[in-house]
């Protein structure tokens, strides 16, 4: 037992000495799964066009209404009806690929086509903390998750609202979140969207880091605009769209879909509605700035007809993601969805099953921007430290799955087969010695030891291992370099804006 323990200790020491690795945008090597024939897809598209032409969609913002009226849409009050040809002309102006620049150029990512990125969970007001307690999240938690995302190999963006810092007043909260995202990670980040002023502050802070001209001409962040299904774009989201699109920053046009409640109780009907909603948002961004980066997609949950509660990881969600992916490829738009989602309150079997099933459907569907791929619990109400680490490791494996096969490896394998006698083994062949570290991914947080080895090591379950990994990662964190002058300018901006905002609490 002592020899085994020494071997395990040596492996753990080797792992602890590894530097932070980074995996670039996933280049998809898997085929797509299209559920509809071309004729069926056209019928679904036509259904969405009928919604926009006949029923219309509300833009509850006077400026947006004037923009649509000036563009020639049919406007009655706040209801906008859009001719399908006009709509598709506008949608066609949005780029098929979007490059999102990081302050470390090596971590710049591109999405669209066969390229995919993974990002952490977004928006939870609570955390399941390092002691296993559920409580309101704080700015300290936000900083911790920024550090964890920075160190996670398959996290391509630091994130946005990694959790809501409930210890900071809402009018000032975005300043501290933005600063943390820019300070503690050098990956791309997401912007604030809860008011026009907060979006403007985010753009100004990005310009401190990247420079005015660079931000004007390049995309350095992505932000969410949620459509209020059914068929409403509200003033808050539209203000954010106006700021970010005018500044050449990407928007996720995301209908917030509770299928069966905010959409018809139908897979195809839900997709037809959310397609109309998302396309209307994309088209609006092109009226603000032709060519503005726009990401099509949705946040999806089905609703339990027993309780009305949102559900994650159901087969219908997989079907809807596949349909949305097929539509996105038809429109030549990059698209988003959410990954490792679960309704579970703990890091338990339900959390694992739902997150894995949901994420597998996302990968098969071919999403380009996968939000909520780490840490997500309780329908986005809680961000878990343990699940963040477990999910981050799973995302490395989903990344490798998404890459597909390395078909060239077959040739050199024949030599290994010749070197091994029937009934023998391959452990000592030159091929195995050359390839054993890369051939098969070995997760560190999933236990594959014997029962005796597992018991001797403390009989730790997955949640315990995830918590220990989070503690270790935070202890080992080393901040990426940030020019001191830029850091000082950011801090000065935050201080000045806090004074301007005053003591408002709403």
Buried (B, 14 or more C-beta within 10 A) or exposed (E): EEEBEEEBEEEEEEEEEEEEEBBBBBEBBBEEEBBBEEEBBEEBBEBBBEBBBEEBBBBBBEBBBEBBEEBEBEBEEBBBBBBBEBBBEBBEBBBEEBBBBBBBEEBBBBBBBBBBBBBBBBBBBBBBBBEBEBEEBBBEBBBBBBBBBBBBBBBBBBBBBBBBBBBBBBBBBBBBBBBBBBBBBBBBBBBBBBBBBBBBBBBBBBBBBBEEEEBBEBBBBBBBBBBBBBBBBBBBBBBBBBBBBBBBBBBBBBBBBBBBBBBBEEBBBBBBBBBBBBBBBBBBBBBBBEEBBBBBBBBBBBBBEEEEEBBBBBEBBBBBBBBBBBBBBBBBBBBBBBBBBBBBBBBBEBBBBBBBBBBBBBBBBBBBBBBBBBBBBBBBBBBBBBBBBBBBBBBBEBBBBBBEEEEEEEEEEEEBEEBBEEEEEBEEBEBBEEBEEEEEEEEEBEBEEEEEBBEBEEEEEBBBBBBBBBEBBBEEBEEBEBEEEBBEBBEEBBEEBBEEBEEEEE
